[in-house]
Amino acid sequence: MKLTWRQKIAAKIAARAISYGGSPLSNPERWLIEMFYGAPSRSGIYIDEKSAMRLATAYSCMRFLAETVGSLPLATYRQDLAGTISPAAGHYLAPFLHDQPNDFMTSSVWRETAHGHVVSWGNSYSEIVYNGAGRVAGIWPLLPWQCKPDVYQPGKLRYVVTHGSDRVYLEPEQVLHIPGLGSDGVCGYSPIQLARRSLGLAVGAEEYAARFYENDARPGVVLKHPALLNDEAYKRLKDSWNEEHQGVANSWRPRILEEGMDISTVGVPQADQQFLETRKFQVSEICRIFRVPPHFIFELDRATFANIEQQSLEFVIYNLRPWLVKWEQEMKRKLFGLGSQFFAEFNVDGLLRGDFKSRMEGYGAAIQWGLMTRNQINRLENRPPLPAEQRGDEIMVPVNMRFVTDPQPAPGAPPDGTPFGGASSRANGSEEHVYGGKPNAH
């Protein structure tokens, strides 16, 4: 009889339990716990890529990074032999990358999902599906815990995808792989596993706070009874105390002690443990792991109007840009080919935009020095182009500038060498100069 994949997993667990002397579910061995929940941290909390997302700060950092990459415009361009770059919206891959890579999700959802994998698991895998003509027909994200690269021979790489008892081997050109930091250049480390201690401490502090409020927001107490209680009396006293005094809803209810009982507190007060400082420090520690400025997850203790804009620019340059370069180079290699003139690129102009005053000053300098046209600026600001008579597509330059190799202008003449008054023309073989709007023949 053929076993299902669930039965095979159960058989493997049972076989391992026998080899280790048994591990009942009522009191499981550590290896069984780690199989399902990951390795424990020093705080005793078991941390893995899924359980870490229940921590608010870690989830906020992952979500922020994933949504940022998912929301950026992704366009296709062509670079000719002269180095001129122009949009290539007509390329057949442009709709896949910009709009919809597969039948189930938009491009934004695909990129958000894929980048969420790489910032949590350390690797992002997407299968590239080809049609009969060898052209890309779809791009599908793969679950990172079911896929891994395998160097099965020297210089030979493949990707192994497992689903239950099924195992599929994909060639490198079939997988769009975005790795994080790693040691071999093939597979990235999981930041969650590397930061188990910090994340475990944060989860432990959060759990401690929850239990603190669950127990009436007071330190632990000891009930002292002058006599020796039998098992039944001990259980009845403990149950009645918990029923009447445990939980925030029972806060400040009166305590009635009988038979000469006394009460005393144990443990160190939270103020002496610097409890709040510990939780705040862990927020900064987790932001440091993901290289996310704290104000992006609304941790504003040290944020000021003077430094938030600069931190935002630094985030784009030093955090986001390395990820985007990995995305762009992998798409170039796997989708277009290294020898192709076409490539895909993210547009981060929206993230680098400053306030209105700074933008206008920058645009003014770009127009003044002939770096941009007025219609190019209108497109960046989502405004309609200027009409043709206003010459919005022409470059403007200052008239008081010239190249050092140009001849010196005549004394009293404008810097461009033409006489005052402007234009000159030739009519009927004679030259006319315009002065003040009146032609003077020579």
C-alpha positions as CSV (number, residue, x, y, z in Angstrom):
1,M,0.0,0.0,0.0
2,K,1.4,3.4,-1.0
3,L,1.8,5.8,2.0
4,T,0.6,9.4,1.8
5,W,3.2,12.1,2.5
6,R,1.6,12.7,6.0
7,Q,2.0,9.0,6.8
8,K,5.6,9.1,5.7
9,I,6.3,12.0,8.0
10,A,4.6,10.2,10.9
11,A,6.6,7.1,10.1
12,K,9.9,9.1,10.2
13,I,9.0,10.7,13.5
14,A,8.1,7.3,15.0
15,A,11.3,5.8,13.7
16,R,13.4,8.6,15.2
17,A,11.4,8.4,18.5
18,I,12.3,4.7,18.7
19,S,16.0,5.3,18.0
20,Y,16.1,8.0,20.7
21,G,14.2,5.9,23.3
22,G,10.8,7.3,22.6
23,S,9.4,10.9,22.7
24,P,5.7,11.0,23.8
25,L,3.7,14.0,22.8
26,S,2.7,14.6,26.4
27,N,6.4,15.2,27.3
28,P,8.3,15.6,24.0
29,E,12.0,15.4,23.7
30,R,13.9,18.6,22.6
31,W,14.7,17.2,19.1
32,L,10.9,16.8,18.5
33,I,10.2,20.3,19.6
34,E,13.0,21.7,17.5
35,M,11.7,19.8,14.5
36,F,8.4,21.8,14.6
37,Y,9.3,25.0,16.4
38,G,13.0,25.6,15.6
39,A,16.0,25.9,17.9
40,P,15.6,27.7,21.2
41,S,17.2,31.0,22.0
42,R,19.1,31.7,25.2
43,S,15.8,33.1,26.7
44,G,14.3,29.6,26.3
45,I,11.9,30.9,23.6
46,Y,11.8,28.8,20.4
47,I,12.2,31.1,17.4
48,D,11.8,30.3,13.8
49,E,10.9,32.4,10.7
50,K,7.2,32.0,11.2
51,S,7.0,32.5,15.0
52,A,9.2,35.6,14.7
53,M,6.5,37.3,12.7
54,R,4.3,37.3,15.8
55,L,6.7,39.9,17.3
56,A,5.4,43.3,16.3
57,T,8.7,45.0,15.6
58,A,10.0,42.1,13.5
59,Y,6.8,41.9,11.6
60,S,6.8,45.7,11.0
61,C,10.3,45.6,9.6
62,M,9.6,42.7,7.3
63,R,6.4,44.2,6.1
64,F,8.0,47.6,5.5
65,L,10.8,46.2,3.4
66,A,8.5,43.8,1.5
67,E,5.9,46.4,0.7
68,T,8.5,49.0,-0.3
69,V,10.0,46.7,-3.0
70,G,6.5,45.6,-4.0
71,S,5.2,49.2,-4.5
72,L,8.1,50.5,-6.5
73,P,7.5,51.0,-10.3
74,L,9.3,48.3,-12.3
75,A,9.8,49.3,-15.9
76,T,11.6,47.7,-18.9
77,Y,14.2,49.7,-20.9
78,R,16.5,49.3,-23.9
79,Q,20.1,50.5,-24.1
80,D,21.4,50.8,-27.7
81,L,25.0,50.5,-28.8
82,A,25.6,54.2,-28.3
83,G,24.5,53.9,-24.7
84,T,21.2,55.7,-25.1
85,I,18.5,54.4,-22.7
86,S,14.8,54.5,-23.7
87,P,11.6,52.9,-22.4
88,A,10.7,49.5,-23.9
89,A,7.1,49.2,-22.9
90,G,6.6,47.1,-26.1
91,H,8.9,44.3,-25.0
92,Y,6.9,41.1,-24.2
93,L,8.3,40.9,-20.7
94,A,7.2,44.4,-19.7
95,P,3.6,43.4,-18.8
96,F,4.9,40.4,-16.7
97,L,7.2,42.6,-14.6
98,H,5.1,45.7,-14.4
99,D,1.5,44.3,-14.2
100,Q,1.0,40.6,-13.8
101,P,3.6,37.8,-13.7
102,N,1.1,35.0,-13.4
103,D,-2.6,34.3,-13.4
104,F,-3.0,34.6,-9.6
105,M,-1.2,37.8,-8.6
106,T,-0.2,41.2,-9.6
107,S,3.4,42.3,-10.0
108,S,3.2,44.2,-6.7
109,V,1.9,41.2,-4.8
110,W,4.6,38.9,-6.3
111,R,7.5,41.2,-5.5
112,E,6.1,41.8,-2.0
113,T,5.8,38.1,-1.4
114,A,9.2,37.3,-2.8
115,H,11.0,40.0,-0.9
116,G,9.2,39.1,2.3
117,H,10.8,35.6,1.9
118,V,14.3,37.0,1.5
119,V,14.2,39.3,4.5
120,S,12.9,36.5,6.7
121,W,14.2,33.3,5.3
122,G,17.3,34.7,3.7
123,N,16.4,33.5,0.2
124,S,13.7,34.2,-2.4
125,Y,12.9,31.7,-5.1
126,S,10.5,32.2,-8.1
127,E,10.0,29.6,-10.8
128,I,10.2,30.9,-14.4
129,V,7.7,29.0,-16.6
130,Y,8.4,28.8,-20.3
131,N,6.1,28.1,-23.2
132,G,6.8,25.8,-26.1
133,A,8.6,28.6,-28.0
134,G,11.0,29.1,-25.1
135,R,9.6,32.4,-24.0
136,V,8.6,33.3,-20.5
137,A,5.0,32.5,-19.8
138,G,4.8,33.1,-16.1
139,I,6.7,33.8,-12.9
140,W,5.6,32.0,-9.7
141,P,7.0,32.4,-6.2
142,L,8.2,29.3,-4.4
143,L,8.0,28.6,-0.7
144,P,11.6,29.1,0.7
145,W,11.3,26.3,3.1
146,Q,10.5,23.9,0.3
147,C,13.3,25.0,-2.1
148,K,17.0,25.0,-1.8
149,P,20.0,25.2,-4.2
150,D,22.1,22.1,-4.6
151,V,25.6,21.9,-6.0
152,Y,25.4,18.3,-7.0
153,Q,28.6,18.3,-9.0
154,P,31.5,20.7,-9.3
155,G,30.3,23.6,-11.3
156,K,26.7,22.2,-11.6
157,L,23.9,23.9,-9.7
158,R,20.2,22.9,-9.5
159,Y,17.3,23.7,-7.3
160,V,15.5,21.0,-5.3
161,V,11.8,21.7,-4.7
162,T,10.1,19.4,-2.2
163,H,6.4,19.1,-1.6
164,G,5.5,16.3,0.7
165,S,7.0,13.2,-0.8
166,D,7.4,14.8,-4.2
167,R,10.7,16.2,-5.3
168,V,11.3,18.3,-8.4
169,Y,14.7,19.5,-9.8
170,L,14.8,22.8,-11.6
171,E,17.7,24.1,-13.7
172,P,19.2,27.5,-12.7
173,E,17.6,29.3,-15.7
174,Q,14.2,28.2,-14.3
175,V,14.6,29.9,-10.9
176,L,14.8,33.6,-10.2
177,H,16.8,33.4,-7.0
178,I,17.4,36.5,-4.7
179,P,19.8,35.5,-1.9
180,G,20.6,37.5,1.2
181,L,24.1,37.6,2.8
182,G,25.7,34.2,2.7
183,S,29.1,32.5,2.8
184,D,29.2,30.7,-0.5
185,G,27.5,33.2,-2.9
186,V,24.7,30.7,-3.6
187,C,22.5,30.5,-0.5
188,G,21.8,33.3,2.0
189,Y,21.6,33.1,5.8
190,S,18.3,33.4,7.6
191,P,18.4,36.6,9.6
192,I,15.9,35.2,12.0
193,Q,18.1,32.2,12.9
194,L,21.2,34.4,13.2
195,A,19.3,36.8,15.5
196,R,17.6,34.2,17.7
197,R,19.0,35.6,20.9
198,S,17.7,39.2,20.3
199,L,14.4,38.0,19.0
200,G,14.0,35.5,21.8
201,L,14.8,38.2,24.4
202,A,12.1,40.5,22.8
203,V,9.5,37.7,22.8
204,G,10.5,36.8,26.4
205,A,10.0,40.4,27.5
206,E,6.6,40.5,25.7
207,E,5.5,37.3,27.3
208,Y,6.7,38.5,30.7
209,A,4.6,41.6,30.3
210,A,1.6,39.7,29.3
211,R,1.8,37.3,32.3
212,F,2.5,40.3,34.6
213,Y,-0.9,41.8,33.6
214,E,-2.5,38.5,33.6
215,N,-1.6,38.2,37.3
216,D,-3.1,41.4,38.4
217,A,0.0,43.5,37.4
218,R,1.7,42.7,40.6
219,P,4.8,40.6,41.4
220,G,4.4,37.0,42.5
221,V,2.9,36.5,45.9
222,V,3.4,33.8,48.6
223,L,0.6,32.7,50.9
224,K,1.8,31.6,54.3
225,H,-0.4,29.2,56.2
226,P,0.5,28.4,59.9
227,A,-0.6,24.8,59.5
228,L,0.2,22.0,57.2
229,L,-2.4,21.6,54.4
230,N,-3.3,18.3,52.9
231,D,-3.5,17.9,49.2
232,E,-7.2,18.7,48.9
233,A,-7.0,21.8,51.1
234,Y,-3.9,23.0,49.2
235,K,-5.6,22.6,45.8
236,R,-8.8,24.3,47.0
237,L,-6.9,27.3,48.4
238,K,-4.9,27.7,45.2
239,D,-7.9,27.4,42.9
240,S,-10.0,29.8,44.9
241,W,-7.2,32.4,45.0
242,N,-6.6,32.2,41.2
243,E,-10.3,32.4,40.5
244,E,-10.8,35.5,42.6
245,H,-7.6,37.4,42.0
246,Q,-6.0,36.4,38.8
247,G,-6.3,38.6,35.7
248,V,-6.6,42.3,35.1
249,A,-10.4,42.1,35.5
250,N,-9.9,41.1,39.1
251,S,-7.5,44.0,39.9
252,W,-7.8,45.7,43.3
253,R,-10.3,43.2,44.7
254,P,-10.0,42.9,48.4
255,R,-8.0,40.0,49.9
256,I,-9.5,38.1,52.8
257,L,-7.1,35.9,54.6
258,E,-8.3,33.3,57.1
259,E,-6.8,31.0,59.7
260,G,-3.8,33.2,60.4
261,M,-2.6,33.3,56.9
262,D,-0.1,35.9,55.7
263,I,0.9,37.2,52.3
264,S,4.3,38.4,51.0
265,T,5.6,39.4,47.6
266,V,8.6,37.8,45.8
267,G,10.6,38.9,42.8
268,V,12.2,42.1,41.7
269,P,10.0,45.1,40.8
270,Q,9.9,45.9,37.1
271,A,11.4,49.4,37.7
272,D,14.5,47.7,39.3
273,Q,14.8,45.3,36.3
274,Q,14.7,48.3,33.8
275,F,11.9,46.4,32.1
276,L,10.6,49.2,29.9
277,E,14.2,50.1,28.9
278,T,14.8,46.5,27.9
279,R,11.7,46.4,25.6
280,K,12.7,49.7,24.0
281,F,16.3,48.5,23.4
282,Q,15.0,45.3,21.7
283,V,13.0,47.5,19.3
284,S,16.2,49.2,18.3
285,E,18.0,45.9,18.2
286,I,15.5,44.4,15.8
287,C,15.5,47.5,13.6
288,R,19.3,47.1,13.5
289,I,19.0,43.5,12.3
290,F,16.8,44.5,9.3
291,R,18.6,47.9,8.9
292,V,15.3,49.8,9.1
293,P,15.4,53.3,10.6
294,P,13.2,53.1,13.7
295,H,10.9,56.0,12.7
296,F,9.7,53.8,9.7
297,I,8.0,51.5,12.3
298,F,6.7,54.5,14.3
299,E,9.4,54.4,17.0
300,L,9.8,58.2,17.3
301,D,11.7,58.6,20.6
302,R,14.8,60.0,18.9
303,A,13.3,61.3,15.7
304,T,13.3,65.0,14.9
305,F,12.3,67.0,11.9
306,A,15.9,67.7,11.2
307,N,17.1,64.1,10.8
308,I,14.0,62.1,9.5
309,E,14.5,63.2,5.9
310,Q,18.2,62.4,6.0
311,Q,17.5,59.0,7.5
312,S,15.0,58.3,4.7
313,L,17.5,59.1,2.1
314,E,20.1,56.9,3.8
315,F,17.6,54.1,3.9
316,V,17.1,54.2,0.1
317,I,20.8,54.5,-0.6
318,Y,22.3,52.0,2.0
319,N,19.5,49.5,2.6
320,L,17.1,49.5,-0.3
321,R,19.5,50.0,-3.1
322,P,21.6,46.8,-2.5
323,W,18.4,44.8,-2.6
324,L,17.2,46.4,-5.8
325,V,20.6,45.8,-7.5
326,K,20.3,42.1,-6.7
327,W,16.8,42.0,-8.2
328,E,17.8,43.9,-11.3
329,Q,20.9,41.9,-12.0
330,E,19.1,38.6,-11.5
331,M,16.2,39.6,-13.8
332,K,18.8,40.7,-16.4
333,R,20.6,37.4,-16.2
334,K,17.6,35.0,-16.0
335,L,14.9,36.8,-18.0
336,F,16.6,39.0,-20.7
337,G,20.0,37.4,-21.0
338,L,23.4,39.1,-20.3
339,G,23.9,39.9,-24.0
340,S,20.5,41.5,-24.5
341,Q,20.0,45.3,-24.9
342,F,16.9,45.1,-22.7
343,F,16.8,45.2,-18.9
344,A,14.4,46.0,-16.0
345,E,14.9,48.7,-13.5
346,F,13.2,50.0,-10.4
347,N,12.3,53.7,-10.2
348,V,13.1,55.1,-6.7
349,D,12.6,58.8,-7.7
350,G,9.4,58.9,-5.6
351,L,11.3,57.8,-2.5
352,L,14.1,60.4,-3.0
353,R,11.8,63.3,-3.5
354,G,12.2,66.0,-0.9
355,D,9.7,68.7,0.2
356,F,8.2,71.0,-2.4
357,K,10.7,73.9,-1.8
358,S,13.7,71.5,-2.2
359,R,12.2,70.0,-5.4
360,M,11.6,73.3,-7.0
361,E,15.1,74.5,-6.3
362,G,16.5,71.3,-7.8
363,Y,14.3,71.6,-10.9
364,G,15.3,75.2,-11.3
365,A,19.0,74.3,-11.3
366,A,18.4,71.5,-13.7
367,I,16.6,73.8,-16.2
368,Q,19.2,76.6,-15.8
369,W,22.1,74.4,-16.6
370,G,20.4,72.5,-19.4
371,L,20.1,69.1,-17.6
372,M,16.4,68.7,-18.0
373,T,13.5,70.2,-20.1
374,R,10.4,71.7,-18.5
375,N,8.3,68.8,-19.9
376,Q,10.6,66.3,-18.3
377,I,10.0,68.0,-14.9
378,N,6.2,68.1,-15.6
379,R,6.3,64.3,-16.1
380,L,8.1,63.8,-12.8
381,E,5.4,65.9,-11.1
382,N,2.5,64.1,-12.9
383,R,1.6,67.3,-14.8
384,P,0.5,67.7,-18.4
385,P,3.2,68.8,-20.9
386,L,3.4,72.4,-22.1
387,P,1.9,73.2,-25.5
388,A,4.2,73.1,-28.6
389,E,4.3,76.9,-28.9
390,Q,5.9,77.1,-25.4
391,R,8.8,74.8,-26.5
392,G,8.6,72.7,-23.4
393,D,10.8,69.9,-24.9
394,E,13.7,72.1,-25.7
395,I,16.9,72.5,-23.5
396,M,17.5,75.9,-22.1
397,V,21.0,77.2,-21.3
398,P,22.2,80.5,-19.8
399,V,23.4,83.1,-22.5
400,N,26.3,84.3,-20.3
401,M,28.1,80.9,-20.6
402,R,30.5,79.7,-23.3
403,F,33.1,77.0,-23.8
404,V,36.7,78.0,-23.2
405,T,37.7,77.0,-26.7
406,D,35.1,79.3,-28.3
407,P,36.5,82.5,-30.0
408,Q,36.3,85.6,-27.9
409,P,33.2,87.8,-28.7
410,A,33.7,91.2,-30.3
411,P,33.8,94.2,-27.8
412,G,30.2,95.2,-26.9
413,A,28.7,92.1,-28.6
414,P,26.7,89.4,-26.7
415,P,28.6,86.4,-25.4
416,D,27.4,84.2,-28.3
417,G,29.0,86.5,-30.9
418,T,25.9,87.8,-32.6
419,P,25.2,91.6,-32.8
420,F,22.8,93.2,-30.3
421,G,19.2,92.9,-31.4
422,G,19.2,89.2,-32.1
423,A,18.7,87.3,-35.4
424,S,20.3,87.7,-38.8
425,S,18.9,86.5,-42.1
426,R,19.8,86.5,-45.8
427,A,17.3,87.6,-48.4
428,N,17.9,88.0,-52.1
429,G,21.6,87.4,-51.6
430,S,22.0,90.4,-49.2
431,E,22.5,90.1,-45.5
432,E,20.2,92.0,-43.1
433,H,20.7,92.6,-39.4
434,V,17.8,93.3,-37.2
435,Y,18.2,96.2,-34.7
436,G,15.2,97.0,-32.6
437,G,12.9,95.2,-35.0
438,K,14.0,97.3,-38.1
439,P,16.0,95.7,-40.9
440,N,19.1,97.6,-42.0
441,A,20.5,96.5,-45.4
442,H,24.3,96.5,-46.0
